[in-house]
């Protein structure tokens, strides 16, 4: 979605108000959880739905 919106991780970080390191953890799939308010802020910044940026993986 970042590429589709032509937005950098830095710009998303500024718009959402979370650190680059936390965004990187989310982007690489290493996060164990994400707050709904963070997910909402990311979706608003990217003008997308949660399903556009989340993927379910059974471990």
MOJO-V44181 format. One line per field, one symbol per residue. ss: DSSP state (h for helix, s for strand, l for the rest). psi: psi as a letter, one per 30 degrees, with the letter a starting at -180 (. if undefined). A space follows every 50 residues. Layout:
BEGIN
ss: ???
psi: ???
END
This chain:
BEGIN
ss: llllllllhhhhhhhhlllhhhhhhhhhlllllllhhhhhhhhhhhlllh hhhllllll
psi: eeeefhkleeeeeeefhlleeeeeeeefgfkflkkeeeeeeeeeefhlle fffkkkjk.
END
